[in-house]
Amino acid sequence: MKKLHAMVLAAGGSTRFGGIKQLVELEGKSLLKRAVETATRILDERVIVVLGLKAQKLKRELSGFRTTTVINEHWEYGLSTSLRAGIAAIPGDAAGVLILFCDQPFVREQDLRELIRIWLSNPESIIASSYNGTQGVPVLFPRKYFAEFALLDGDRGAKAVLERHPGAVIAVPLQAAARDIDTQSDLLAVLTGQTI
């Protein structure tokens, strides 16, 4: 397999959630641990975890994983700072990066494997999840797009890079990515209505 790395973004302040969302447990595992576990099952130690607020507390969730932890000291300035910090930590021989959020618990290992499978056949393309009429994370970017993350600011994330290159994107239907946990009511809906 081409040298692919994953980046799990978990640096945010969870202001809409009102607590440390990354530590919320579903079926006995925190959202952070679930995302990292899924990524490491596919890419082993080639996983970068970007932490910010409460980084030392969150690092405890990563014990036992052979991941690279990046602390984004500027997390409060938006998603772009986490993406820049994570991209900077990717080794020079990486052919691409699979970007994940830790708050999409319905995204499964087989979903990520499908994105990777499509990318391996289309290594110059951006492979983006498609849901609810939009494209987004999880998303796989070839190395040639890494420099564009340095141009992002504020809360502009991977979607901004996607929008600049519509002809390079292969959209893969992934409705599971539409379900994320941003608020307490999102969590309640997950806990009461749907098993993971």
C-alpha positions as CSV (number, residue, x, y, z in Angstrom):
1,M,0.0,0.0,0.0
2,K,1.2,3.5,-0.8
3,K,2.4,5.3,2.3
4,L,-0.8,6.7,3.8
5,H,-1.2,8.4,7.2
6,A,-4.3,9.1,9.1
7,M,-4.9,12.3,11.1
8,V,-7.5,12.2,13.9
9,L,-8.6,15.8,14.8
10,A,-9.6,16.1,18.5
11,A,-8.3,19.5,19.5
12,G,-11.5,21.5,19.7
13,G,-13.0,23.1,22.8
14,S,-16.4,21.5,22.3
15,T,-18.2,24.8,23.1
16,R,-21.5,23.7,21.7
17,F,-21.3,20.4,23.6
18,G,-20.5,22.0,26.9
19,G,-17.9,19.5,28.1
20,I,-15.0,17.5,26.9
21,K,-16.7,15.8,24.0
22,Q,-13.6,13.7,23.2
23,L,-14.0,11.8,26.5
24,V,-17.7,11.0,26.1
25,E,-18.1,7.2,26.2
26,L,-20.2,5.1,23.9
27,E,-20.3,1.4,24.6
28,G,-17.5,1.7,27.1
29,K,-15.1,3.7,24.9
30,S,-14.5,7.4,24.6
31,L,-15.1,9.0,21.2
32,L,-11.4,9.7,21.0
33,K,-10.4,6.1,21.7
34,R,-12.9,4.8,19.2
35,A,-11.6,7.0,16.4
36,V,-8.0,6.2,17.1
37,E,-8.7,2.5,17.4
38,T,-10.4,2.4,14.1
39,A,-7.6,4.3,12.4
40,T,-4.8,2.2,13.9
41,R,-6.5,-1.1,12.9
42,I,-6.0,0.1,9.3
43,L,-2.8,2.1,9.4
44,D,-1.1,0.8,12.6
45,E,1.4,3.5,13.9
46,R,0.9,5.8,10.9
47,V,-1.8,7.7,12.8
48,I,-1.4,11.3,14.0
49,V,-3.7,12.6,16.7
50,V,-4.1,16.3,17.1
51,L,-5.0,17.5,20.6
52,G,-5.6,20.9,22.0
53,L,-7.8,21.8,25.0
54,K,-7.1,19.4,27.9
55,A,-4.4,17.7,25.9
56,Q,-2.7,16.1,28.8
57,K,-6.0,14.6,30.0
58,L,-6.8,13.4,26.5
59,K,-3.3,11.9,26.1
60,R,-4.2,9.3,28.7
61,E,-6.8,7.9,26.3
62,L,-4.0,7.1,23.9
63,S,-1.9,4.9,26.1
64,G,-1.3,1.6,24.4
65,F,-1.5,3.1,20.9
66,R,1.6,3.7,18.8
67,T,0.4,7.0,17.4
68,T,2.1,10.4,17.0
69,T,0.5,13.0,19.3
70,V,0.6,16.6,18.2
71,I,-0.4,19.3,20.6
72,N,-2.1,22.3,18.9
73,E,-1.3,25.2,21.3
74,H,-3.5,27.5,19.1
75,W,-6.6,25.3,19.0
76,E,-8.9,28.2,20.0
77,Y,-8.1,29.9,16.7
78,G,-10.1,27.3,14.8
79,L,-9.9,24.0,12.9
80,S,-7.4,25.4,10.4
81,T,-4.7,25.5,13.2
82,S,-5.2,21.8,13.9
83,L,-5.0,20.8,10.3
84,R,-1.8,22.8,9.9
85,A,-0.3,21.2,13.0
86,G,-1.2,17.7,11.8
87,I,0.0,18.2,8.3
88,A,3.3,19.5,9.6
89,A,3.8,16.2,11.5
90,I,3.3,14.0,8.5
91,P,6.5,12.4,7.4
92,G,8.0,13.4,4.0
93,D,7.5,10.0,2.5
94,A,3.7,10.0,3.0
95,A,1.7,9.8,-0.2
96,G,-1.5,11.0,1.4
97,V,-3.5,11.6,4.5
98,L,-6.9,10.4,5.7
99,I,-8.5,13.1,7.8
100,L,-11.0,12.0,10.5
101,F,-13.0,13.7,13.2
102,C,-13.3,11.9,16.6
103,D,-17.0,12.8,16.9
104,Q,-18.3,10.7,14.0
105,P,-18.9,7.4,15.9
106,F,-20.9,5.8,13.1
107,V,-18.0,5.8,10.7
108,R,-16.7,2.2,10.6
109,E,-13.4,0.6,9.7
110,Q,-14.9,-0.8,6.5
111,D,-16.0,2.7,5.5
112,L,-12.5,4.0,5.8
113,R,-11.1,0.9,4.0
114,E,-13.4,1.7,1.1
115,L,-12.1,5.3,0.8
116,I,-8.6,4.0,0.8
117,R,-9.4,1.3,-1.8
118,I,-10.8,4.0,-4.1
119,W,-7.7,6.2,-3.5
120,L,-5.3,3.4,-4.3
121,S,-6.9,3.2,-7.8
122,N,-7.0,7.0,-8.1
123,P,-3.9,8.2,-6.2
124,E,-4.1,11.8,-7.7
125,S,-7.7,12.3,-6.6
126,I,-9.2,13.6,-3.4
127,I,-11.5,11.0,-2.0
128,A,-14.3,12.6,0.0
129,S,-17.2,11.3,2.0
130,S,-20.6,12.4,0.6
131,Y,-23.6,12.9,2.8
132,N,-26.7,15.2,3.0
133,G,-25.8,16.9,-0.3
134,T,-22.3,17.9,0.8
135,Q,-18.7,16.5,0.8
136,G,-16.5,16.3,3.8
137,V,-14.7,14.3,6.4
138,P,-13.6,11.5,6.4
139,V,-11.6,12.7,3.4
140,L,-8.3,11.5,1.8
141,F,-5.9,14.0,0.3
142,P,-2.9,13.1,-1.8
143,R,0.3,14.8,-0.8
144,K,0.1,17.4,-3.6
145,Y,-2.6,19.2,-1.7
146,F,-0.8,19.4,1.7
147,A,0.6,22.9,1.1
148,E,-2.9,24.3,0.7
149,F,-3.6,23.6,4.4
150,A,-1.1,26.3,5.3
151,L,-3.3,28.8,3.6
152,L,-6.3,28.1,5.8
153,D,-7.3,30.3,8.7
154,G,-9.9,30.4,11.4
155,D,-12.5,27.6,11.3
156,R,-12.0,26.8,7.6
157,G,-11.1,23.2,7.3
158,A,-10.7,20.4,4.7
159,K,-13.9,21.5,3.0
160,A,-12.3,24.7,1.9
161,V,-9.6,22.7,0.0
162,L,-12.3,20.4,-1.5
163,E,-14.2,23.4,-2.8
164,R,-11.1,24.7,-4.6
165,H,-10.7,21.4,-6.5
166,P,-14.1,20.1,-7.5
167,G,-12.8,18.3,-10.6
168,A,-10.3,16.4,-8.5
169,V,-12.8,15.0,-6.0
170,I,-14.3,11.5,-6.1
171,A,-17.3,11.6,-3.8
172,V,-18.1,8.4,-2.0
173,P,-21.6,8.1,-0.4
174,L,-21.1,7.7,3.4
175,Q,-24.3,8.6,5.3
176,A,-22.7,7.4,8.5
177,A,-20.5,10.5,8.5
178,A,-23.5,12.7,8.7
179,R,-24.1,11.6,12.3
180,D,-21.8,13.5,14.5
181,I,-21.9,14.5,18.2
182,D,-21.8,18.3,18.5
183,T,-24.3,18.9,21.3
184,Q,-25.7,17.2,24.3
185,S,-28.9,16.6,22.3
186,D,-26.9,14.8,19.6
187,L,-25.5,12.6,22.3
188,L,-28.9,11.9,23.8
189,A,-30.2,11.0,20.3
190,V,-27.4,8.5,19.9
191,L,-27.8,7.0,23.4
192,T,-31.5,6.6,23.1
193,G,-32.2,5.9,19.5
194,Q,-29.4,4.1,17.8
195,T,-26.7,1.6,18.6
196,I,-23.3,1.9,17.3
